[in-house]
Amino acid sequence: MSTAHDLPAQRPGDDAAPPGFLRTPPHSLEAEQATVGTLVSATGPASGRYLAETLETGIRPEDYYRPAHALIHQAAVDLHRKGEPVDVLTVAAELERRGDLTKAGGATYLHTCIQAVPTIASGPRYAEIVRAKAYRRAAIDSAHKILAYAYSDEGDEEAVRAVVEKELTAIVTGTPGLSDAPPLVNDLYLDYALELEQVQNGQETGWTYGFEDLDAVTAGMKGGNVTVIAAESGVGKSTLALNAAVAAAKSGAQVMFSSLEMSTTELMHKIVAAEGTLPLHHLTRQGGLSAEGWKEVERLGRELFRTLRLRVHEPDHASLGDIASAARASARKGGLDVLVLDYLQLVEVEQARNATREQAVASVSRGLKLLSKELDCHVIALSQLNDSGLMRESRAIKQDASVVIRVERPDMDEPESPRAGEVDFVIEKNRFGPRATITGGAQMHYSRFRVLPATGTG
């Protein structure tokens, strides 16, 4: 076993083998350094994703052979759970606050662990190596307990069998990556029947999109799922998403709108125009607002904005890590039911040297899906369509979406179209019902859509 460089002082007994064993227990100090180095690295916008992916392996502080690494791991995990930045400075400060910085090797050793990381994207692989070594140590420990009991004169045959069974069961259930057996359908039935009853009675519905027909076809916005709204530039995908965000918030949902394209002022203009029926251009030009308009703005402040649980997030960096951190903070502050991201292709990701743009967007899409599961919130992700009407990186995006809605306005290409002022919400994918086309009115001067009776389903 090779020795990792610059290791912190070893505590007495760290390398002591269990009684009856003369060899050093299995471990990889290099993999342990690389794992905690990944956790505390801050090398780019995707570092938060690599931290999350490393933790998803199930690695725990007790899996490390070196106690110093367990302390570093725990500090990083606790910061991550609180939604705070995780880097060498914040982890060092957290360890110092706990009185563990010296035990962990000091701030210098944190830098040593970072330097020991060959490739930050391989953090999950390093963690798997650490877990595999921990499992081998646990297997040795269980074997020793069985041997010690078997050599003793304690108990009868039944007692020996019980010890063997207990230790083997413990080590098998602790196998890295080994899950419990999935439940039988009979175990699922009672919960299913209760949920079905609630659905049939209208008690178990998702948050509203603000459009009755859309809610009817999709069953609304439910936690753990993703809706993709796709449209060409200028058609109104941001308007539809903002309309939905406000409608859900008005019905009681906790909503966060993360805008990578519009400023908070632009978003507020759009909300005021839609909710106050005020022409958008009156709000954005000098002297455009009449006395009656000002009264309406003041009314919205008293009656709508005071109670509307809608947070507007304008990130400093358009990274998935920043968006996820803000979402977790919102969830801690008062809950998070709906997260809107405007829009997918603007999210920055750290790409491997030979990665394609599709692979990069797929990483963002998968990250949003995992975030919706983690926070049990519904995610609305906007996506740009290309000139051919196809969603850019469509395969990756559609794979993670539960619902895909394409927004089309006939008068965009034909101003004199007999359908001028109309909009089609084409539901191209729907895991909760049929595909459909819902037709409504486009009142873009008020920055809103109004749904008309559906024209058909298919």
N, C-alpha and C positions, 0 to 999 in steps of 0.2 A: 504494500500500500504506500503510495507516494505521500509526501507531506506537503500540505498547503502552506503557502508563505505567510509570514507575519501573523501567525495565530496569536490570540490573546493568551494571557497566562492561564494555565490549565488548573482546575480545581483538584484537590486531592481525591484520588479515586476515580477520576474521569475515565481513565483507560483501564481501570481494574476489571478483569474478567470475572464473571459470576463464579462462585465456588465450584470446583470440579472442572473448570475450563482454563486451559493455559494460554489459549490464543486470544488475540485482541478481537473484540466483537466487530462484525462487519460495519463499515461506515465509509463514507467518501467526504472528506473535509473539503475537497475541491468543489464537489456538487453542492455542498451546504453553503459555501461562500458564494457560489454563483447564484443560488436560489435567493438568499437574503439580499445579495447585490442587486438582483432583478427587482426585488420588492422596493428597495430604497433608491433606485435609479430615477433620474428625471432628465432623460436625454432627448425628449421630443414630445410632440403632442400625442403620440400613441403609447407613451409609457404607462399611463393609467390602464390602458387595455391590457398590456402585458402583465401588469400587477394582478388585474382581475382574473386573467386566464391562468396565471400561476396558482392563485388561490383556489380556482375551480378544480384543481387536481385533488383537493381534499387534504392537502398537507397541513399538519398541525404543529404547534411548538414542540410537543413531546416527540415528534418524529426526528428531531435533530439529535445528533450524538453530542455535539458541543453545547453546553448550557448557554454560552454567549450567543449562539445563533438563535436559540429559542427565545431569548429576551428581545433580540432585534426583531424577529418575526412577530412577536406579540405586539410590540410597539407599533410596527407598520400596519398590522391588521386593525388595531384599535383606532388609529388615525383614519384609515380607509373607511371604516364603518361609520365614523362621525362625519364623513364627507370632507375631511380636511386634506390639504396637500400632503403627499407622502414623498419626501426626498431626504437627502442626507442631513439637512439642517433641522427639519421638523422631527425626524426620528431621533436625532441626537438630543434635541430639546425635550422630547417626551421621555427618553431614557433618563435624562438628568432629573426631570421632575419626579420620576419614580425612585430615584436613587440607585439606578441600575447601570448608569453609563460606564462606570469603571469596570463593573462585572462583565459588561459587553465588549470590553477592550478599548473603550474610549472612542472619541470622534474619528481619530486616525484610522481605527480598524474598520469603521464604516466605509471610508474611502478605499481601504484595501479590498473589501468585499466587492465594491463596485468595479474596481480594476480587474477583479478575478472573473468578471462576466465575459465570456467569449462573444456571445450574441444575445442581446436582451430579448429578442423574439423567441429564444429557446428556453425561456424561464420555465414553462411547464415541463419540459423534458428534464431539466435539472431537478425540479421538484419530484418528478417521478422516480429519479434515481435515489433521492434521499428517502422517499417513502419505501422503496423496495429494500433498502438497507435496514430501515427501521423494522420492517416486517421480519426480516431475517433475524434481527436481534430478539424480537418478540418470540419468534419460533424457538430460538435457542433457550430463552428464559422459560418457556412453557415445557420444553423437553427436559430442562434441568429439574423443574418442579416435579415432573413425573418420575424421573430417575431417583430423585431424593426420596420421594414417598415410597417408591418401589423397593429401594434399598432398606428403608426403615422397617421396623416391626409393627408399625401402627396399622390399625384397621384390618378388616378381613378382605376377602376377594371382592365383595360388593363395594367396599369403600375404595379400594384401589381403582376399580372400574369407574366409580363416580368421579374420582380425581382426574383420571385419564380423559373421560368424556368432557368434563368441565374445561380442562386446559385445551383440548383439541378443538372444542366448539369455539372457545374464545379466540384462538389463533386463526381459525378458518373464517369466522365472521369479521376478523380484522384485516383480511386480505385486501391490499390496495385495489380499488376498482371493483371489488365484489359487493354487489348490492343485495338487499333482501329480495326474496322471490316476489314478483309482482302479485297483487291481490287477485283472488278468484272473482269472477263476475258476481257470484253470490254475495261476496263481501261488499261489492259496490252497489248492489241493488237498492238497499234502503235509502242511501244518500241520493241515488239517481231518482228514485220515485218521489222523494221530497222535492228535489229540484224541478222535476217535471211538473209536479203539481203547482209549484210557484210560477213556472213559465206559463202554464195553461191559464192560471188565474191572473196573469199580467203582473205578478209580483217580482219576477226575476227578469228584468230587462236591463239592457245596458244604458249608458248615458246617451241622451239625445244628440243627434247631429243638428237639430234645429229644423229638420225637414221630415214631416210625418211619413211620407212615402219611403224615404230612405231608411228611417227607423224600422218600418214594417218589413222591408225586404232583408235588412241585415241584422235585425234584433238589437240595434243600437251599438254603442261602443262599450265593450267589456274588457276588464282588466286582463293583462297577459296577451293581448292581441295587437296587431298592427294594421292600420288602414293606410294605403298609399293613394294619394291624390295626384294624378298626373295630368299635365296640360302643357301646351306650347306657351312660350313667353307671351304675357299680356292677356291671356284668356281669362284669368281670374282664380287660379288655384289658391293663391294666398287669401283672396277674399272669401272663398268657400271655407277654407280652414279656419279663418278668424271668425266667420259667422258661426261655425260649429263650436269653436272654443267658447264664445260668448254664450251661446245657447246652452251648452252643457253647464257652464258656470252659473247661469241664471236658474238652472234646475237643481243646483246644490253641489255640483262637482267641484273639486279642487283642481284647477287647471294651470299649466305652465306653457306659455307660448315662447319658444326659443327662436328668435329671428336672426338669421345670418345675412339678411338682405335689406330689411327695412329698419329704420331707427325707431326708438320708442315713441317719438313724436308722431311719426308717420302712422304707426299702429293706432295710437290714440285718436288721430284724425279719422281713421277708418271706422273705429268703433263708434265715435260720436256721430259720424255721418249716418251710419246704418241704424243706430238705436234712436237717434233724434230726428231722422228723416231730414237731414240737412245736406244740401249739395256739397260734395267734397271740395269743389273748387272755391266755395265760399269760405271754407275754413283755412285754405292754404294761401290766400292772397290778401294783401293789405286792404282793410276796410270792407272786406267781403261779407262780414257777418252783421246782420241787422240787429236791432234791439230785441226783436222777438227771438232771433237766433241765439243771442246771448242768454236769454231767459231759459231756453231749452238746454243749453250747455250747463247752466247752473242747476237745472232740475235733474239732469243726469248725474251730476255730482252728488246731490242729496239722495236721490232715490235708487240709483243703479250702482255707481262706483263705490259707494260707501259699504255695500254689502257683497259686491261681486268678488268671488274668490278666484280671481284670474291674475296670475303673475306674468310679467313680461320680462323675458331674459334676453339681454343683448350681450352675448359673450365677448370678452376681449380677444379670445382666440377661438377660431371656429373648429375646435377639436371635439371629438366624441367624448374624450375624458372630461372636458370642461362642461359639456352639456349634461353628462351623467352626474357629475358632482353637484351641479345646480339642481338637478332633479331629485337627488338623494336629500339635499338640504331642504327642498320644498316638502318632501315626504316627511321629514323629521319635524318641520315647522308646523304643519297642520294637516298633512296628508297630500297625496297626489293621485288623482283619478285619471286625468287626461294630460298627455304631453304632446305638444305640437312642435314639429321641426320644419322650419322653412329655410333651405330645403336640402335634400340629400347630397346633391352633387357639390355643394359648397363646403361640406365638412372636410376638414383636413385630416389626412391619415399619414402615418409613417409607413412608406412602402418599401418592400424589399427591392433590391437592385433590379431584378428582372420582372417585378410584378406589373401586371397590366392595370389600366384604370378600372376595368370591370372587377378585378380582384380587390382593388382598394375599396370600391363602393360596396362590394359584397361584404367586406369586413365591417363597414359602417352599418349596413342593413342587419347583419347578424348581431352586431353589438346592440342595436336598438331593440331587436327581438328579445335578447337576453335581459335587457334593462326592463322591458315591459313585464317579463316574468318575475324578475327580482323584486320590483316595486308593486306588482299587481296593478299596473296602470295600463290604460289604452294609449297607444302611440299613433299619432297622425303624422306621417312623413310625406312631404311634398317632393315630387320628382319632375324634372324637366323632360318634355318630349322633344325629339329632334324634328327636322323638317319633314321627315316621312311619316310623322305621327307615331313613331315607335319610341317607347321609353328607353332612354339611355341606360345601358347596363341592365336591361329589363329582366333577363333571366335571374340574376342574383336578387334583384329587388322583389320580384313576384314570388320567389320561392319562400321568403320570410313573411309575406303579407297574408293576412286573413281575408282582407277586402281590398280590391283595387278599383278605384273610381277614376275614369277618364273624363275630363271636362271639355266639352266642345261647344263653340258658339258659331252657328251657321253664318252670322253676319260678319265674322272676322274677315273672311275671304270674299264675301258677296254682300256689300253694304245695302244693296237693294233687294236682298233676299226676302221672300214673303214671310220668312221666319225671323226677321229682324227683331232683336230684343229678347230672343229666346235662348235657352241654354239646355244642353243635354248632359245629364249625369249618367254616363255609360258604366255600369257595374260589370267589369270584365272578369272579376274573380270574386267569389262569395262563398266562404266555407259555411255560412249559416243559412243559406237559402239559394234561390235561383239567381241567375244573371238577369239583369233588367236594364231598361233605359227609362230614366225619369226626366221628364221635361218640365222646365220652369222658366221664370222670367229673370232676365239679367238687368238689374237696376244699378249699373256701374257708377252712375253719378252719385248714388247713395252708398256705394261700396257694399252692395249686398245682392243676394239672389233670393228670389221668391219662388217656391215650388208650386207648380200647377199639377193637375191630375196626371198620373203616369200614362204614357202613350202605349205602353206594352211591356211584356216580359218575354224572355226567351231563354 
